């Protein structure tokens, strides 16, 4: 079948934005060239009825003003970097802040704000590209990025590939907000994580340490439990960020492995997250404020969706002792995340 492509308006600067509709079996996804955003993902529920399991918007303007990175590919460095600066081979590099004195998700000109090109597309895949210039967000190096969305028999795969002509940091993820019921809150969703440790943060969302044991705390998801069971507990870490917005340290293993399982309590849809990264950020939409209507006029409120962002740890560019994650010339960033569905 031919590629299904539709116009989706234009960005503020006049650049046209397109929507690609991918189909495979009972699965259907919509991908925008603006921010390489996943706008929709339709999955059959326990009765075979299609459910759109991600939040999204009906117009480009909403993606430009929402502030929640809804569905977008984020980078050059996903998550927060303290002081909007980082260390590269012992040299302090200034970055562009966009959250107080911090940088979040690559800064004000991060990937989520860019219009991507499309190098190739078919019935069930699309390959999006972007050239990030030297100095964008403060990061050194001209970085060539390639993001491949592909529907498989089991779900949706995202492959991120990048190369730079200077040593730089690269940490790319997708900021999809999942609601496996399609509507309502996600407090009844059941979650399991392949992690017994999380990264504690201060009120500024900057890590206090690389890892802390989750045993006996609201952060213990080693046995499946409802997302909302402990979210209101009297816990300093929950108070610091208004709920869950924390990195979980995955069990050390090489290659693509399962890191999370989320189950919609009403739909019966089960989603597994598979990754090659060492961490996954659990975020319960604490800062969604309902000011920008979603698809069909839906109101996006806190606890209406959950994000599971596979990643390197937040603020790692200031902690070389946490591992060498510099992308150097001649090396290639190549990471895959897969969302696999069952009923």
C-alpha positions as CSV (number, residue, x, y, z in Angstrom):
1,X,0.0,0.0,0.0
2,X,1.2,3.6,-0.6
3,X,2.4,5.8,2.1
4,X,-0.4,7.6,4.0
5,X,0.6,11.2,4.4
6,X,-1.5,14.2,5.3
7,X,-0.8,17.9,5.9
8,X,-1.0,19.0,9.5
9,X,-0.7,22.7,9.3
10,X,2.4,24.8,9.7
11,X,4.8,25.9,12.4
12,X,5.0,29.5,13.6
13,X,7.8,30.2,11.1
14,X,5.8,28.9,8.2
15,X,7.4,25.5,7.9
16,X,4.8,22.9,6.7
17,X,4.1,20.0,9.1
18,X,2.9,16.6,7.9
19,X,1.3,13.6,9.5
20,X,2.2,10.0,8.6
21,X,-0.3,7.3,9.4
22,X,1.3,3.9,9.9
23,X,-0.7,0.7,9.9
24,X,0.0,-3.0,10.6
25,X,-2.6,-5.5,11.4
26,X,-4.8,-4.1,14.2
27,X,-2.3,-1.4,15.1
28,X,-2.3,2.2,13.8
29,X,0.1,5.1,14.7
30,X,0.2,8.7,13.7
31,X,3.6,10.4,13.6
32,X,4.1,14.2,13.0
33,X,7.1,15.8,11.5
34,X,6.9,18.5,14.2
35,X,9.0,17.2,17.1
36,X,8.9,13.7,15.5
37,X,5.9,13.4,17.8
38,X,3.8,10.3,18.3
39,X,0.3,11.9,18.0
40,X,-1.8,8.7,18.2
41,X,-1.4,5.0,18.8
42,X,-4.4,2.7,18.4
43,X,-4.4,-0.7,20.0
44,X,-7.2,-3.2,20.4
45,X,-8.6,-3.7,23.9
46,X,-9.8,-7.0,25.4
47,X,-12.9,-6.9,23.2
48,X,-11.0,-6.0,20.1
49,X,-12.1,-2.4,20.1
50,X,-9.4,0.1,19.1
51,X,-8.2,2.4,21.9
52,X,-6.0,5.4,21.3
53,X,-3.5,5.0,24.1
54,X,-1.5,8.2,23.9
55,X,-2.3,11.9,24.5
56,X,-2.0,14.3,21.6
57,X,-3.2,17.5,20.0
58,X,-5.3,18.5,17.0
59,X,-3.1,21.4,15.8
60,X,0.5,22.3,15.5
61,X,-0.1,25.4,17.6
62,X,-0.9,23.2,20.6
63,X,2.3,21.4,20.3
64,X,4.2,24.7,20.1
65,X,2.5,26.1,23.3
66,X,1.7,23.0,25.5
67,X,5.0,22.9,27.4
68,X,4.6,19.2,28.2
69,X,6.6,17.6,25.3
70,X,3.5,15.6,24.5
71,X,4.5,12.6,22.3
72,X,7.7,14.4,21.2
73,X,11.2,13.0,20.6
74,X,13.3,15.0,23.1
75,X,17.0,15.8,23.1
76,X,19.8,16.6,22.5
77,X,19.9,15.5,26.2
78,X,16.6,14.2,27.7
79,X,15.8,15.1,31.3
80,X,17.5,17.8,33.4
81,X,21.0,19.1,33.6
82,X,21.8,21.1,36.7
83,X,23.1,24.7,36.4
84,X,22.6,24.5,32.6
85,X,26.1,23.4,32.2
86,X,28.0,20.2,31.8
87,X,31.5,18.7,31.8
88,X,33.2,17.5,28.6
89,X,36.6,16.0,29.0
90,X,37.1,18.1,32.2
91,X,36.0,21.4,30.5
92,X,32.9,23.2,31.7
93,X,30.4,23.9,28.9
94,X,27.5,26.4,29.3
95,X,24.1,25.3,28.0
96,X,20.9,27.2,27.4
97,X,18.5,27.1,30.4
98,X,14.8,26.7,30.0
99,X,13.6,25.6,33.5
100,X,14.9,28.1,36.0
101,X,18.6,27.8,36.0
102,X,18.5,24.2,34.6
103,X,18.2,22.8,31.1
104,X,15.4,20.4,30.4
105,X,15.1,18.1,27.3
106,X,17.7,20.0,25.3
107,X,16.6,23.6,26.1
108,X,14.3,26.0,24.3
109,X,15.5,24.8,20.8
110,X,15.4,21.1,21.7
111,X,14.3,18.4,19.2
112,X,10.7,18.7,20.4
113,X,10.5,22.2,18.8
114,X,12.0,21.2,15.4
115,X,10.4,20.2,12.1
116,X,12.0,16.9,11.0
117,X,12.6,15.8,7.4
118,X,11.4,12.3,6.2
119,X,14.1,10.2,4.6
120,X,11.9,7.2,3.9
121,X,8.4,5.9,4.7
122,X,6.1,3.0,4.0
123,X,2.8,1.5,5.1
124,X,4.2,0.6,8.6
125,X,7.3,2.7,9.1
126,X,8.7,6.3,8.8
127,X,12.3,7.5,9.0
128,X,12.6,11.1,10.3
129,X,15.8,13.1,10.2
130,X,17.1,16.3,11.8
131,X,20.5,18.1,11.6
132,X,21.2,19.8,14.9
133,X,23.8,22.5,14.4
134,X,26.9,23.0,16.5
135,X,26.0,25.1,19.6
136,X,22.3,24.4,19.6
137,X,21.2,24.4,23.2
138,X,24.9,25.0,24.0
139,X,25.9,21.5,23.0
140,X,29.1,21.3,20.8
141,X,29.1,19.4,17.5
142,X,27.0,19.1,14.4
143,X,24.7,16.2,15.2
144,X,22.9,14.2,12.6
145,X,19.8,12.5,14.0
146,X,17.7,9.7,12.5
147,X,14.5,8.4,14.2
148,X,12.7,5.3,12.8
149,X,9.2,4.6,13.9
150,X,8.1,1.1,12.9
151,X,5.0,-0.9,13.7
152,X,5.7,-4.6,14.3
153,X,3.4,-7.6,14.8
154,X,3.7,-6.9,18.6
155,X,3.7,-3.1,18.8
156,X,5.8,0.0,18.1
157,X,9.6,0.2,17.8
158,X,11.6,3.4,17.9
159,X,15.2,3.4,16.8
160,X,17.4,6.5,17.5
161,X,20.6,6.9,15.6
162,X,23.0,9.9,15.8
163,X,26.6,10.9,15.0
164,X,28.5,14.1,15.9
165,X,31.6,15.8,14.6
166,X,32.6,16.9,18.1
167,X,32.4,15.2,21.5
168,X,28.9,15.9,22.9
169,X,26.2,14.5,25.0
170,X,23.3,12.6,23.3
171,X,20.4,11.1,25.3
172,X,17.3,10.7,23.2
173,X,13.9,9.5,24.2
174,X,10.2,9.7,23.4
175,X,7.9,11.6,25.7
176,X,4.7,9.8,25.0
177,X,1.9,10.1,27.6
178,X,0.2,6.7,27.9
179,X,-3.4,6.0,29.1
180,X,-4.2,2.4,28.2
181,X,-7.9,3.0,29.0
182,X,-8.0,5.9,26.5
183,X,-9.6,8.3,29.0
184,X,-9.9,9.0,32.7
185,X,-7.0,8.9,35.2
186,X,-4.3,6.3,35.3
187,X,-4.3,5.7,39.1
188,X,-5.8,2.2,38.6
189,X,-3.2,1.2,35.9
190,X,-1.0,-1.5,37.3
191,X,2.7,-1.1,36.9
192,X,5.8,-3.3,37.3
193,X,9.4,-2.1,36.9
194,X,12.5,-4.1,36.5
195,X,14.2,-2.0,39.1
196,X,14.7,-2.0,42.9
197,X,16.5,1.4,42.9
198,X,15.4,4.9,42.0
199,X,17.3,8.2,41.7
200,X,16.2,10.6,44.5
201,X,15.8,14.3,43.6
202,X,15.5,17.6,45.4
203,X,12.7,20.1,45.1
204,X,14.5,21.3,41.9
205,X,14.2,17.8,40.4
206,X,18.0,17.5,40.3
207,X,19.4,14.1,41.5
208,X,20.7,13.9,45.1
209,X,22.4,10.6,44.4
210,X,22.6,8.1,41.5
211,X,20.6,5.4,43.3
212,X,18.6,4.7,46.4
213,X,16.8,1.5,47.4
214,X,13.1,1.5,46.6
215,X,12.4,-1.3,49.1
216,X,9.8,-0.4,51.7
217,X,9.0,3.0,49.9
218,X,6.3,4.2,47.5
219,X,8.8,3.7,44.8
220,X,8.9,-0.1,45.0
221,X,7.3,-1.5,41.8
222,X,9.2,-4.8,41.8
223,X,5.8,-6.4,42.5
224,X,3.1,-5.1,40.3
225,X,0.8,-2.6,41.9
226,X,-1.6,0.2,41.0
227,X,0.1,3.5,40.0
228,X,-2.1,5.3,42.5
229,X,-1.7,3.1,45.5
230,X,1.1,5.0,47.1
231,X,1.2,8.2,45.0
232,X,-0.4,10.2,47.8
233,X,1.8,8.8,50.6
234,X,3.5,11.2,53.0
235,X,6.9,10.9,51.4
236,X,9.4,13.7,50.8
237,X,10.4,12.4,47.3
238,X,6.7,12.5,46.2
239,X,6.2,15.9,47.7
240,X,9.3,17.3,46.0
241,X,7.9,16.9,42.5
242,X,4.1,16.4,43.1
243,X,4.1,12.7,42.4
244,X,6.3,10.3,40.5
245,X,8.9,12.0,38.3
246,X,11.9,9.9,39.0
247,X,14.5,7.8,37.2
248,X,14.6,4.1,37.9
249,X,17.9,2.3,37.7
250,X,17.4,-0.8,35.6
251,X,18.9,-4.1,36.4
252,X,22.3,-4.3,34.6
253,X,22.0,-6.3,31.4
254,X,23.1,-5.9,27.8
255,X,20.9,-5.5,24.7
256,X,17.2,-5.0,24.4
257,X,15.4,-6.1,27.6
258,X,12.1,-5.6,29.3
259,X,12.1,-2.8,31.8
260,X,8.4,-2.1,32.5
261,X,4.9,-3.6,32.2
262,X,1.8,-1.3,32.4
263,X,-1.8,-2.7,32.4
264,X,-5.0,-0.7,31.7
265,X,-7.4,-1.6,34.5
266,X,-10.5,-1.0,32.3
267,X,-9.3,-1.9,28.8
268,X,-7.2,-4.9,29.6
269,X,-4.4,-3.7,27.4
270,X,-1.0,-4.7,28.5
271,X,2.1,-2.7,27.4
272,X,5.7,-3.9,27.9
273,X,8.5,-1.4,27.5
274,X,11.8,-2.8,26.2
275,X,15.0,-0.8,26.1
276,X,18.8,-0.8,25.8
277,X,19.2,2.2,28.1
278,X,20.2,1.9,31.8
279,X,17.3,4.0,33.1
280,X,13.6,4.7,32.7
281,X,11.8,7.9,34.0
282,X,8.4,7.3,35.5
283,X,6.3,10.5,35.2
284,X,2.7,10.8,36.2
285,X,1.9,14.0,34.3
286,X,2.2,16.1,37.5
287,X,2.5,19.4,35.6
288,X,-0.2,19.0,33.0
289,X,-2.6,21.9,33.7
290,X,-5.4,21.5,31.2
291,X,-4.8,24.9,29.6
292,X,-4.3,23.4,26.0
293,X,-7.1,21.1,24.8
294,X,-6.1,17.7,23.6
295,X,-7.5,15.7,20.8
296,X,-11.2,16.1,20.5
297,X,-11.2,18.8,23.2
298,X,-9.9,16.4,25.9
299,X,-8.5,18.2,29.0
300,X,-5.0,17.0,30.0
301,X,-4.8,17.0,33.8
302,X,-2.3,15.6,36.3
303,X,-2.5,11.8,36.7
304,X,-4.3,11.4,33.3
305,X,-1.3,9.6,31.7
306,X,2.0,8.0,32.6
307,X,5.3,8.4,30.8
308,X,8.0,5.7,30.7
309,X,11.0,7.5,29.2
310,X,14.0,5.2,28.6
311,X,17.2,7.2,29.1
312,X,20.6,7.8,30.5
313,X,20.3,9.1,34.1
314,X,19.4,12.8,34.6
315,X,22.3,15.2,35.2
316,X,24.8,12.5,34.2
317,X,26.8,15.1,32.1
318,X,27.8,16.5,35.5
319,X,28.7,13.1,37.0
320,X,31.3,11.3,34.9
321,X,31.7,8.8,37.7
322,X,28.2,7.5,36.8
323,X,29.6,6.3,33.4
324,X,31.1,7.6,30.2
325,X,28.2,8.6,27.9
326,X,30.0,11.1,25.7
327,X,29.2,10.6,22.0
328,X,32.6,11.2,20.3
329,X,33.4,11.6,16.6
330,X,33.6,8.3,14.8
331,X,31.2,6.6,17.2
332,X,27.5,6.1,16.6
333,X,24.6,6.5,19.0
334,X,22.2,3.7,18.2
335,X,19.5,2.8,20.7
336,X,16.1,1.1,20.4
337,X,13.0,1.3,22.6
338,X,10.0,-1.0,21.9
339,X,6.4,-0.8,23.2
340,X,4.9,-4.3,22.9
341,X,1.1,-4.9,23.4
342,X,-1.0,-7.8,24.4
343,X,-4.5,-8.3,26.0
